[in-house]
Amino acid sequence: MVSAADIVEPLCKKAKVLPEVSATTTSDLVGNELPALTPWAEAFVQEGRPLADAAFAKLHELSFDGIGISRESYGRRETAAMEWCARWAKDEGLQIEYDRAANLIVSLPGQEVALPARLTGSHLDSVPKGGNFDGAAGVIAGLVCLVVLKRRGVVPPRTLKVYAFRGEESGWFAQACKGSASLFGLLKPAHLELKQSVTGETLRECMRNCGADVAAIERGERLLDTSTIASFTELHIEQCVVLDVARQPLAVVPSIRGLYRLNIDAFGKGDHAGATPRDLRRDAVAACAEFMTVMNDEWRRWEEEGKDLVWTCGICHTHADRHSYSTVPDSMHLGVEFRSRERETIDAWKAMLPGKLQDVGKRHGVDFKHEQVAFSSEAIMAPTLVTRARELCREKLGFEPMVVDSGAGHDAAHFAQQGVPTVMIFVRNQNGSHNPKEAMRMEDFMVGTALLAQVLLERELSRGLVRSRMQMSGYVWQMVGTALLAQVLLEP
């Protein structure tokens, strides 16, 4: 029988887990139990939990489709979720605005509004019939942080902003991270002509209906000045079960894999299935099956050499207008992608593909054609922020987080690629993601939110912006004299 340790150890090695023996580690945790938290973390969790419970319940109510969660990118349910978050924030006394890409921004002004702001957030859309936590967890975590601080009367050293991005998922328009890409002039005119998978409306039409400045986006204007940003932190569910298997609630993310997607079409010759012997066939399906076998064998070899790579054929079909039991298939379509945190690995795999297709095609008498569909670069998180997040988890929450690379793409990648100091926090989830059974324990979410609060606020101390315990204490205790505030703003 395979034990959990047999599974966890190789996963952790591939995920670049960096354990620390000085704090609670995964081996100390039993089942889904949390490590013993510090008093500050316990207090934050208790205060924020009712807010988070209510927010997720409302989002579920607004976007349940009878099977799962469907919040369409630049669509009705995404808009409803965004409007509800805006009303909640406004009712709590926070500032709200929408940028020119129709993303929602919620702000808690700081003591020095001229300083670059600290940003957090994620997306509110979902895949069709997905789960309630992918993306929304990062938005709700940020809002919980700001609401708790606002209720406590805390004025942070610099302004804190929560972004609720539109259109991160590619399931509706075959293009990911549309809301964040628009901020940096990265959404191309061709993307605006993509059609919604259900309604057939163009992205251009849907963005305009939501209030986006489509003309500026089409011109490639930069809608956000990175000099106004001190850092960006995105909390997100892991979307895999590495943390759950390892019995660890959180991870800090040092990098996001880049990806390359392409369509592959095989063209053979249709023949009678009963009358045509094997050596006279030009079977498109047989050729594609061999190609996938060859590539999977190659993937295994590259992994054994220590290269970071994931390879997937997510689309595979013949053509319904002519396929049948009695026909040797004359054509087949594949939709494939590969991802890596190493640009040289992506480039090498990409360069290898045409030769493999040609070799297989010759053996089967089949012609292959391929074209690029999408590409996104890898994103490296800021090492100083990664280190600081780990330190804060040890110091303020009482345990050592795992360190796990992200295989999925995220809005955070655009910020990192634009030179903004960026870090991600993963919260463990059960049952994977992009499916109706997606799950997340609220206890884990609140611990992740507590770490997010620390990253947003306490790092100011290490930068010398809060100069002394005496200087801050007179001002702070006039506002509120809570243990939470003492932990967040005063402890060196």
N, C-alpha and C positions, 0 to 999 in steps of 0.2 A: 504493500500500500504506500502511495506517495504521501509524504508529510508536507505540512505547510512550509517547513524550512526548506524542503527540497525545491519548492516553487519560488520562495522568496529570495533565496540566495542568488540564483542566476539573474532574476529580475533586477535585484538591487545592483548587481555588478554592471548590468547593461544600462541601468538608469543613472549610473554615476552617484550612488548613494554614498554620502560621506558621514558616517556615524561619529559621535563624540562620546567618549566614555565618561566625561565629566558631568553629564546630565542624563535624565531619563532617556533611554533609547527604545527601539522597537522591541527588543528582547524583554523589556520590563513590563510590557503591556499584555494584558490577557483579554482575548476576544476583542470586543469593540469598546472596552473600557478606556476612558481617558486617563492620562497621567494625572497625578495630583497637581492641581493648579495653585499658583500663588494667590494670596488674598486679593490682590488687585485684579487679577484675571477673573477670579470667582465673582467679584462684585460687578465687573463689567458684563460678564455673561448673564448674570441675574437681571441686570437692568435692561440689557438689549434684547433678551430672548422674546419677551412679549411683542415687541415691535416687529421682529423678524417673522414670528409666527403669523401675525396678522397680515403682513405684507405678502408672504408667499401664498396664504389662503386667498387673498384678493386676486393676485395674479392668476391663480388656478381658476377661480370663478370667471375671470374675464376671458380666458383663452382655452378652456377645455373643449375639445371638439367631439366628445363622445368616446374617443379611444385614447387620445393623448393630448399633448399641448401643441397648438398650432398658432404661433404668432408670426404672421406673414411679414417679411421684410418690406418696409415702406407700405404696410397694409393696415387693414382695419383693426385687427387685434393687437398688433404691435403699437399702433397709435393709442388704443384704449389703455394699454399698460403704461405707456409713457405719460398720458394725461393723468392717470391716477397717481403715479409717482410724483408728478408736478404738484398736484393738489395736496398730497400728503406733506411734501416739503414746504409748501407755502403755508399750510396750516400750522406748521412747527416754527414758523418765523424765519425760514431760510430763503435765500434769494434764488429765483429761477429765471432762466432765459433759454432760448433756442438759438443755436448757431446757424450758419448759412447752409449747412448740410442737413438741417432739421434734427440734429442731435439735441437732447435735453442736457442742460448744465445746471446743477444745483450747487450753490456756493455758501460757505460760512466765512465771512470776511475776517481777515487777520488784523493784528495790531499794526502791521506795516504793509498797507495794501499795494505799495509800489514794488515790493519784493515779488519775484517769480512765485507763482502758486504751486502747491503740491496737488497733483491730480490723481484721482482713482476712478474706477468704474469699469463697465463692461457693456455687453449688449443686451437688449430686451427681446429681440426676435428669437425664434426657435426654428428647428427643422420641422417639416410637416409631421404631425403625430409624434412629436418628441417628448422631452421631459420638461419639468417646471424649473429646473435649477441651472441648466447650461446657460451661461451668460447672466441670467437674472440674479444669480447668487452674488456676482460682483457688484451689481448695481445696488441691491438691497444692503449688502455689507457696508458700502460707502455711505448710504443714506442713514443706516443705523448709527454709524460713527458720528456723523454730523448732528443727528437729532439728539443723541446722548450728550454730546459736548454742548450743544445749544441749550438744552434743558438745564445743564449744570452751570451755565453762564460762562463757559470757557471761551476766551478769545485767543485763538492760536497765534503764534508768532507771525505766521504768514497765512494768506488765504488758502483754504482747502476747497477743492471743487470735485464734484462727482459727475462723471459723464455717463449718460445712458445713450449708447451708440445705436444707431439704426443699421439694419441690414448686414450684420456680420456673417450670417449663414449663407452658404452658396446654394442651398436646396431650392430656393425660389427663383433665382436669376442666374445660376451657374457662375457666380462671381462672389468671392468672399470679402468681408471687411469693407463694405462700400461706404459706410458712414465715416469711419476713421480714415480711409484712403482719400476721401474727398477733402479732408482738412489739409492735406499736404500736396494737392494737385496731382494725385496718383490715379484717379479714376478717369479713364480715357473715353473719348467720344464713342468709340465702338461699344464700350460697356453700357452706355446709355440706351443703346438700341436692343439690348438683351430683353427677351420676352419672359414675363412671369409664367411659371410652369403650369399654372391652373387657368388664369384668366386671359393670358396672351397679351396683356398690357405691357408696354415697354417700361424699362426702368426709368427712362426720362419722364414718362407720364406719371408714374407712381411717386417719384421724388418731388415733382412739381406739385402734385396734389397734397403732399405733406408739408409744403412750404419751403422746400430747398431752393437755393439760387442755382438753378440748373445751368444758366448761361455762364456764370462764373466757374462752375465745376467743369463745364465743357471746355472752357478756355484754359483749364489747368491752373487756375489761380490758387495760391496758398491761402487758405481760410483761417489758419491758426499760426501765430508767430511763436516759434519754439523758444525764443528768448524770454517769453513770459512764463515758461514752465520750469520749475525746479526739479520735478521728478514725476514719474507716472508709475503707479502700483496697481496691478490688476489681480483681484482675487477671482478664482475660478474653480469649479469642480475639476477633478483630475481627468474624468472621461475614460478612465480605465480602472482596473482593480489592483494595481500595484500597491497603493497605500492600504487598501482594505486587506489584502492578503498579508501585508507586512504588519498589520495591526497598528498603524500609525495615522494619526488624524490629519497631519499637515505635511506639506513639503514646500521648500523654497526652490524656485525654478531658475537655473542659470542660463538656459537657452531654449529657443523655439526652432524646431526643424523647418528648413525650407522645403518646398515641394515643386514637383514638375509633373504636369498632367498632359497626356496626349491621347488622341484618337488613333486607332489602328484599324484599317480595313483590309481584309483578305479577299482576293478575287481568284476563284478557281473555275470549274466548269460543272454545270448541272448535268447529271446523267441518271439513268435508271438504276435504282439501288440494287435490284435483283440481277440485272444483266451485266453490270460493269464490274470486272475483276479488280482487285486491289491495285495491281501494278499499272492499270490504265486510268486510275482515278486521279482527279485534281480536286481533292476534297478540302474545302476551306476550313471546315471544323477540325478535321484531323491536323491540319497545319497549325491552327491556332492552339490546339491542345498541346502539341509538341512544343510550340514556342513557350507557352506558360510553364511547361515542365522544365525546359532548358533554363528559363529565367529563375525559377524557384531553386533549382540546383545551384545556379550561380549566386543567388542571394545567400544561400546557406554557406557557400565557400567564402564569400566576402565577410559574413558575420564571424566565421572562424578566424579570419585574419584581423578581427578587431575593428572592422569598419562599422560605423553607425549607418544603418539603412533599413527602411521598411518599403516593401514592394507589394502592390495590390492591383488586381484586376477586378474592378467594381462593376463594370458593365460588360456583358457578354451575351450576344444574341445573333441569331440568323434573322431572316426577313419574313415577316408573317404573311406577306402577300404571295409568297411562292414556296416556303418550306413545307415539307410533308414527310411522312414516314418513308415513302418509296422513292425519294429523290436524294441523290448525292448533292449536298449543299454547294451552291456555286459562290457563295459569299458569306462573310461573317464580320461582325463589328465588335471591337474591344475598346473599352475605356479604361486606361491604366494610369496609375500614378506611382511615384516613388518620392521618398522624403529622407532627408538627412540633415543633421546639424553641421555637416562638413561640406562646404561648397565644392571641394575637390572630388568628393565622393559623388555628388549629384552630377558634376560635369563628366566624370569617368563613366558612370552608368548610362548617362545620356549618349555619350560617344559610342558605347558598346552596342546599343540597341539596333542600329541599322544593319550591322554585320550579322547579328543573330537572326534578324528577320530575313535577310538575304539567304543565309545558309539553310534555314528551315524551308523557305520558299522554294529553293532549288530542289530539295528532296521531295517536295510534294507537287511540284508544277504549279505553284500558287504565287501570285503577285501580291506583295504587301505595299500599302501606302500608309504613311503616318503624318500627322500634323500636331503641332503644339496647341494645347487648349489653354493652359494656364501655367504661370510660374510665379513663385514668391520666394524671396531670399530668406535665408536663415537669419535669425535675430539673436544676438548675444546680449544678455542682461548685464547691467552695470555691476562689475565685481564688488565694488564698495557697498552697493545696496544689498547684494546677495549676502555678503558677509554680515552686514549690520542687521538684516532681518533674522539671520540665524542667531546672532548674539542676543537680540531682543527676545526671541522665543525662549532662549535659555534663561535670560535674566528675569524677564517679566512674567513668563508663562510657566517656567519651571521644567522644560524638557527640550531635547534636541530634535529639530525637525529633520526629515529626510531631505535630500537634495536630488531632484528628479527633473530631467529634461522634458520638455513638452513635445509630444509628437504631433499634436494638433496645432493649427494656426490660431492666432488670437489678435485682437486689436492692438495689444501691447507691442506686437512686432513692428507696427508702423512707427510707433514712438521711438523704440530702440533704434530702428534704422535711420531715423532722423536726428540721432545724436542726443535724444532726451534720456537722462539716467532713468532706467526702467528696471522693475523687478516684478515677478509674479509669485503669488501664493496659491498653492493647490490645496483644496479640501478633499478628503477622501470621499468617494461615492461608491455605491453598490450598483451592480447590474449594468455597468458601463454607461454610455450616453447615446444620444440620438435615437432613443427608443422610449416608448411609453412607460417602461418599468424603471427608468432612471430614478435613483434614490439618493438621499443625502441625510445623514443624521444631523438634527438641529444642534446637538451638543458640539459636534465637530465644526459646524458652520460658525457658531458663536466663538469658539476658540480661534478660528481663522480670522474672524472679525476683530477680536481683541488684538491679534498680532497686527492686523492692518492699522488699527488705531495707533499702535505703538510706532509703526513705521512712518505714519503720517506726521506724528507729533514729536516723539522723543528724539528722533535723529537731529532735531534742531539743537539739542544740547551739545552734541558732539561737534557742531559747526560753530560754537561760540556765540550763537544768537541770543541765548539766555545766559548772561555772563556770571551770575552768582546767585546762590540761594537767597542771600539777603535782599538783593535788588528785586527779585521776582516776588518774594514772599509778601512784602507790603502791599503790592498791587493785587496779587492773586487773592489773598485772604479777605480783602475788602469785597471781592465778588462772591466767592464761595469758599467754604472751608471744609472741603470733603476729602476723604481718603483717596477717592478716585483722582481728584485733581492733584493731590500731593504726589501720587505715583506718576501721573502722566506728565506733569510740567516741572516738578521740583527735584526729583531724584536724579543725581548726577550719573 
